Amino acid sequence: MQGSPAYLSGLLLQDRDVLVVGGGAVAQRRIPRLLHVGARVRVVAPQITDILREHAIRGHLRWEEREFRDQDLDGAWYVIAATDSPATNALVASGSEVRRTFCVRADAADLGSAWTPATADVDDLTVAVVGRRDPRRSRTVREAVVKALASTPSDDEFPPGTVVLVGGGPGDPGLMTSAGLAAIRGADVIIHDRLGPVELLAEAREGAEILNVGKVPHGPFTPQEEINRLLIDRARQHLRVVRLKGGDNYVFGRGGEEWLECAEAGVPVRVIPGVTSAVAVPALAGIPVTHRTLSQGFCVVGGHVPPGHERSDVNWQALATSGLTLVILMGVKNLTEIADELMKGGLSPQTPAAVIVEGTTDRQSSLRSTLASVGREASAAGVRPPAIIVVGAVAALELDHTAPNGYPSATAHAETVPDPMRTTTMGPLTAGTGRRV
Ligand SMILES: C[S@@+](CC[C@H](N)C(=O)[O-])C[C@H]1O[C@@H](n2cnc3c(N)ncnc32)[C@H](O)[C@@H]1O
């Protein structure tokens, strides 16, 4: 049999006895799949891993706590020899051979009568790849097949004539969800903005219509009514329409309005949430928006209208007393006025403040300051949107995850080092490595 390719067959093991001899790491890797397909799994081994023990306690499998005996093979439809003793595995394989039961030998694939494939389920398909000698290659091929199959949504998931509001995340293409990427790949029309992972438009299928309706600050833009009209028009042409926004469509993305417009026009509309910049951008600049003992919550607020303006309905002075981390979007232009208003409301001028520009992209830069100085410093540094401003004790933290040696470093950008920084187990505080504006 050595050197011959395997004959692939789909075994239906539901309610059929499968014997696994050995209870170590290999058995632990193989058994979940057997349980998944409904096999009655019996494990014979003097010891088993904690996870297998948990399965046994929950009744998912039967464990016989002893060494292997030849009679254990009686009645088994399929056998896995996975002990760390080649002699025992050989006994299991030879006993199986006599009974004409297929047996996988974990220690010496060629000496068994079956091979374990690299397997995955995609919708109603099972993908199984068997390599002759190289399990890593089988796994790589499996991943490639799964990716190809999963990359385009079915008509059920994304029917023609539907609009899908896709949140693209804050800019780094890796922060787009897999559901969002699948929708992009399946779309006939993509209506997108300037922010977000525009690189991923390259994933659109050939011939897809791609419309940029992004608004350049103080520059030309497509009115919202026109965007709504485009969404509805293309859906009525029986096309699959993706409305791609940066971050999450429902966070200052007018996603709710677009949803209502589509619904009112009788166009089916779905939502694939995105990773909002309000959380991801501070995170990748080393700022957790909540942190035990520093902040029990955070408030995401738009700073595009200055405090006191007739169109402003934000009570900045109330926010100043809230005790929450403030995450301000679209606030660059009004930063000094916002900071003044927060100080008027009672926030200390020494409250840490951070500005992060083009977060999550390779152009990311940041500035650390205090509420009293942040407006002046941001303007001196020439900060331009898109930027996120974080105000509150957490804005003094810089939990750097990019250190080249792999060791995290923590920096506190404040005179009063917050307590958690003192008690951190990460070692001494070091200078952060992030670029500065
Ligand atoms: C109209 S809002 C859209 C927010 C988006 N829907 C979200 O959930 O992230 C645009 C603002 O989000 C912030 N923003 C979005 N992406 C950003 C990024 N990569 N870096 C910094 N700020 C960003 C900026 O404050 C920008 O002015």
The ligand as an ORCA input file, in Angstrom:
! r2SCAN-3c Opt
* xyz 0 1
  C     -18.068     60.343     10.146
  S     -17.147     59.609     11.416
  C     -17.310     57.929     11.011
  C     -16.991     56.996     12.136
  C     -17.057     55.539     11.719
  N     -18.384     55.185     11.298
  C     -16.599     54.597     12.819
  O     -17.387     53.835     13.391
  O     -15.395     54.578     13.066
  C     -15.526     59.998     10.913
  C     -14.610     60.224     12.094
  O     -14.231     59.007     12.668
  C     -12.923     59.118     13.169
  N     -12.079     58.153     12.446
  C     -12.473     57.223     11.589
  N     -11.443     56.461     11.189
  C     -10.354     56.946     11.820
  C      -8.989     56.584     11.842
  N      -8.533     55.562     11.130
  N      -8.146     57.292     12.625
  C      -8.589     58.321     13.369
  N      -9.880     58.702     13.389
  C     -10.752     58.021     12.636
  C     -12.476     60.542     12.927
  O     -12.818     61.284     14.060
  C     -13.320     60.908     11.752
  O     -13.455     62.312     11.643
*
